Amino acid sequence: MDAVSTLDIVKAERVVVKIGSVLLVDETTGALHRPWLDAVCDDVATMRARGQDVVIVTSGAIAIGRGPLKLTSQSLRLEEKQAAAATGQVRLTQAYQESLARHDLTVAQVLMTVDDTEDRRRFLNARTTLDTLLRLGAVPVINENDTVATTEIRFGDNDRLAARVAAMIGADVCVLLSDVDGLYTADPTDNPDAIHIPEIKIVDDSVRSMAAAAKPGHGTGGMVTKLMAADICMSAGCHMAIARGTVNNPLSALENGARCTWFISAAEPRVARKTWIAGTLNPTGTVVIDGGAANALAEGKSLLPAGVADVKGNFERGDAIAISDNAGRILGKGLSAFSADDVRRIKGLRSDALEGVLGYQGRSEVVHRDDLVLDA
């Protein structure tokens, strides 16, 4: 996208919106703020109507689930948080489904863990699922899978989960809806002289020193976690905004110039992803391709099984692999959609023949062009 402006959210092809517990749930009663949620979903429907992909990362399952289980203590044990999450998640997803159904939009519930965003194979599975849901017109509603957490209940917040999801799907913009309208030089609730920061291009120590920790309540994030999320987004080529969510229709307000803090990435999502593949992943095997496939890759196409002549080494789905020609010259590197054993079984075959050989309908590409980096 172009330089950030109040219209960037309109220009974005993919937007991730993070909604926190404080915005969704009454801290005293545990009741859902349904009129507010309906207004947010109205905004989402407007974005979908103009062709934008929207993914919602939501908190609130534990906060909503406390009431039905009569968990009144502010300090819950891990197993109580998991029980509350299991109870609240049903109610939370139903609320999103009912609200978006008013616009004939389908909700898809996706529960994720830290491992889903860090393990390459699970990362690919999750990304493929989200891409498919978006292609089919659904609105994925994502929450951390609190019920199965065995160490700390979550990332510690959903700010970083939203950022990881934004990086995973190549989002252009990630919006963190908050109870404040951005980053200040100090906590504005404690310091009336705090100055609002409208735009940040680098998250360095001077910026981090402005952050304040989370205050007591249902929310587990704070400005510290939002700056961590900004780091993740900016590294992935995604712009991020911290915007006030306490008003109705907060996304429309952002589009219309509401005050916020933009964190501006210097790279585009696809460029940032390819830089990550090229610079940080070591190949665990090699596929040798024929001349036709080499020409196709040079034209920006994906690597299909039909172009694979040989497979060297052992690798699993999601691993980085080198791609070479018959003379042994390395042409590039990418993430394999299949294990080495499966590539050996399907090499040289047309994509429509894969299911008959593998016994399942997998990806049609060995390496998708978005997961491919060619040597200069």
Secondary structure, DSSP 8 states (H G I E B T S, - for coil): --S--TTHHHH-SEEEEEE-HHHHB-TTT--B-HHHHHHHHHHHHHHHHTT-EEEEEE--HHHHHHTTTT---SS--HHHHHHHHHHHHHHHHHHHHHHHHTTT--EEEEEE-HHHHHSHHHHHHHHHHHHHHHHTT-EEEEEE-GGG--SSSSSSSSHHHHHHHHHHHT-SEEEEEESSSSEESS-TTT-TT--EE-EES---HHHHTT-----SSS----HHHHHHHHHHHHHTT-EEEEEE-SSSSHHHHHHTT--EEEE--SS-HHHHHHHHHHHH---SEEEEE-HHHHHHHHTT--B-GGGEEEEEE---TT-EEEEE-TT--EEEEEE-SS-HHHHHHHTT--GGGHHHHHSS---S-SB-GGGEEE--
